[in-house]
């Protein structure tokens, strides 16, 4: 039985990946390691929590003795590393927490793998990263796997540093690694400080819809389940030492997304057309706000056969339906009431 550690598996992207692997690979044993900070939520995984090939461990990836003991106990064959502080606004307010988790935490995991994997046969350290490490694009062009790094926020700088660490361990210690850099994810179970769940929840409650600047910043949107499929493909077929960009081929200006979201929500909530758009409020732009991100995922398509399954409008409709059907989940997340329960249920091993 292949033993896989997935870090950050109670988070937004991580929970989708954990679910996919637990269901698709019954001969794998999945250990989900998560610190259950504000964005980690085991309610994302209630449907698989009793699966025989799954276990959850609460712990901090920056705790070196804890991580090394876990590696020694579980004898992992592979790591898929998603645990990270990931919200740009929070990184601007508290950059050192991003340095600690994203840089130091990655280093701790790499060291544990290097120490325990004396035989590197069939071992893999898969590091999941972001397109934000590449900086900002102009009106044209795309990020490719060879685009020079140019991070502009404490968040993207910390992720860039962790990417470099992973590649350094490959070149210095021959640790088998792959890296993927993805565009903006959207879908179910996303913490509601992010654009889409925030706007959906605010529209439901007729609250202002804050848009940075003029809303003209462009992002490439990737359906989270397509991202999980891409990780699956790269994990099994990717070439050691390589980098793969994952994108949805769905570029949208933020303001255009908000207007589209308002129109769809008005129909679903039986409101008058244009009612939700009245809630749009323009606020002071984010410091260092990158103008445009766009991923070229040609390498992943051509070499490994992956392509996105949904266009943005279809994925957005599914996303809205999920949040409207799961208002209890949202209320528990926004109130933080779920954290007290899980903090009582799980203590660090």
N, C-alpha and C positions, 0 to 999 in steps of 0.2 A: 504494500500500500504506500503510495507516494505521499509524503508528509509535507504540507505546504503551510507556511506562515503568511497570512495576509494582515499587514498592519493598517490601522485605520478602517477596519472592516465594518465598524458601526456607523460610519459616516455616509454621506450621500452617494458618492461613486463606489466606495468600498462595499457598502451593503448590497448594491446591485451585483458587484463582482462576486462576493461571497455566495449569494443566492445562486448565481449562475453555476459556479464551480461545485457547490454542494449537490445541486440537482443533476448536473450534466456528468459529473465524474464520481460515481458512488465508490470507486476504488481509490479515490484520493481521500486523505484525512486533512480537513481544513481547520487550522487554528486561527481564530480571529483575535488579534491583539489590539486593544483600543484603550485609551486613557479615559474615555467617556467625559471629555470636556464638553463645552456647551453644544458643539455640533455633532457629537457622537451619541447615538441614541439606539439602544437595543430594541426599541419598538419597531425599528426598521426591519427587524429580522425575526419577529415572533413566529412566522410561518415555518422557519427551519430550526428553531432553537433546540428542538428535541431530535434532530436528525442524528443517526448513529455515526456519521462521518464528519461531525462538526463539534467544535467546542469553543467557548469564549474564555479569554483571559483578560482581566483588567490589569493594565500596567502602563508605565511611561517608558517610551523608547529612549529617553535620555538617561535612564537609570542603568548604568553599565553592569553592575553586579546582577541585577534582576534579569536583564536581557541575556547575559551569558549563561545564567543558570537555566533559563527557559530553553535556550539552544541545546544545552547539554542534556536536559531532560527529554525534550521532544524529538531530537535528532532530525531536524528539518532537512528536507532535500532541496527546498526552494523557498525563496522569499519573494512576495509581491508587495512592494513597499509603497503604500498610499498615505500613510499617516503624515499629516502636515497641518500647520496653520495656513489658511488659504484665503483669507479675506483681505483685500488690499487696504480697505479703510482701517481695519484693525491694525495692520502692519504700520500704517502711518502714525497711529497713536501709540503703539507699543512695539517698536521694532525688535527689541531684544528677545521677546518671547518667540518671535519667528526665527531669529538666529539660533536660539536654543533648540527648538523642536526640529526645524528643517535642516539645520547644518549639523549640530552636535548629535541629534537623534539619528540621522543617517549615518554618521561616522560610527556611532555605537553599534548599529546593526551590521555595518560592513565589517567591523572588527570582530564581532561575534561570529559572523559567517567565516571569515578568514581563519579564526582560531579553531573552529569546530569542523570545518570542511578540509580535513587532511587529505582526503581523496576527492578530487573535484569532478569525478565522473558523474554525469547526470545531475549536476548541481547548477542552480541559476539564481542570481540576484537580479530581480526585475524592478527597476526604479521608475515610478510613474511621475512625470513632471508636467510642465505647463508651457504653452506657447509664449507666455509673458516674458520668458527669459530672453527672447529675441528682441525685445524692445518694441518700437512702434513703426508701423509702415506708413508710407505716403498714400496717395490716391490709388496707386497701382502696385502690382507685385504681390508675392506670396512668401511666407516663411517656408524654407526647405530645411532639410536635415543639415545642410552646410551653411546656413545663415549664421553669421557671427553673433555671439551673445552681446546684448546691450540692455540689461535690466534697468528699469527706471523707478522701481518702488522697493521698499525694504522686503516686501513679499517676494517679488520676482528675483531680487538679488540673492535672497536666501535659498531659493529654489535653484538658481544658477550655480551657487556654491555647492549645493548638494549634488547636482548633476556632475560637476567637475570632480568631486570626491569619488563618485561611483566610477567614473572613467579612469581616474588615477589608480584605484584599487585593481582595476582590470589590467592596466598597463604595468603597474609595479609588482603586483602579487599574482597576476594571471587569474584573478577571480573572474569566473564567468558571469558576465552582466549583459543586460540589455536596458535601453532607456527609451521611453516614449514621451513625447510632448504633445499634449492635446489642446484643443480649442475649448471655448466656453461650453460647459455641460448644462443640460436642462432636463427636467423630467420629475418624477415623483420622489418624495422623501428628501427634498433639498431644504436645508435650513433657511427659514424665511427672512434672512437679511439679504439674500441674493435677489437679483432684479426680478425675475419672474414670480417666485412665490411671494415676495414682498408686495408686488403690484396686485397680484390676484387677491391676496388677503386684504389689502387696503381697499380694493374695489368692493369686495363683499361687504366691508364695514363702512363704506363711503368716507374713507380717510384720504388725505392728500396723496398724490402720486409723485414723489420727488424725482425729478430728472436733473442730472448734473448738466450745468452749462446750457447749451442749446440742444443737447441730446443727439449731437451729430457724430459721436464716437461710434465706430463700426466694430462689430464682433462677429466671429464665425461660430455658429451654434451647432453643437453636437448632441444628439439624443443620447442620454446616459446609457441606455441599454445597448446602443451601437458601440459606445465606448467600451463597455464590458466585453462585448464580442470581440472587439479589436484587441484588447488585452489578452483574451483567450487565444486568439490566433498568433499573436506575437510570442506569447509564453511558449506555445507548442512548436511554432515554425520559425521564429525569429533567429537570426544569426548572432551568435555571441559577439559582443563588442559593438554591435550596430545600434543606431538610433532610428526610430520610426516616428514620423509625425502622424497624428490622428486628427482629422478635421471633418466637419460635416458638409463642406461646400455650401454653406448657408450664411452668407454675409448679410447683416442687417444693421442699419442705424438704430441706436437705442430708442430714439423718439418714434421711429416707424414701428418698432415692436410694441411700444406702449400704446400707440394708436390702434394697431391691429388687435391687441389684447382687449382694449376697451370695447371695440366693436363686437368682438366675440362674447365678452362677458355680458354686455347689454342684452344680447339675444338669449344667452343661457339663464340670465336672472330676470328675464321678462321686463327689462327696463326700457325706457324710451331711448331711441337711437341718439347717441351723443351725450347721454347723461354722465357716463363714466369719464368721458374725455374732459368734462368740466373740472375733474379732480386733479388734472395734471398741473403740477407746480414746479417751476424751474428754480433750482437752488444753485448756490455757489459751486463752481466746478471743483472736482477732486484735485488735490495737489499732484502735479506730475501726471495728469490723466493721459494715458496713451491714446493716440488718435485712432489707430486702426490695427486690428489683428486679422490675419487671413492665412490659413494653413494650406499648404500643398501636400496632400496625402497620396500623391501618385506612387511613390515608392511602396507604400503599404498595399495599395491596390495591385500594382503590377507584380510585385515580388511575392506577396503572401495571399493575395486574392480577396482582401477585405474591401467592402464598400458600405457606405451608410444605407440603412434600409428605409429611412423616413425623410421626407422633405419637412421643412420647418413648420409649415402650416398644419400638417397632420400631427406632428409631434406636439405642437403647442395645444391643439385641441385635446389630445389625450392627457397632457399635463394639467390643463385647466379642470378637466373632468375629475382627475384624481384628487386635486386639492378641494374641489367642491364636495366630493364624497367623503373627505377625511378631515372635516373641520375639527373634530375632537383631537386628532393628532396635532394639528396646527396649534390649537389652544394650549395643549400640554407642552408643546415645544416652546412657544412664546412665553409661557408663564414659568417655565423651568421646573414644573412640578414633577416631571418624569425623572429628573436627575436625583432628587432626594430618594426616590424609590430604588433606583439602580445602585446608588451609592451604598444603600443599606444591604442590597442583595449581593454585591460583589466587593471584595477587598483585594488589594494587590497581593498576588501570590508571593 
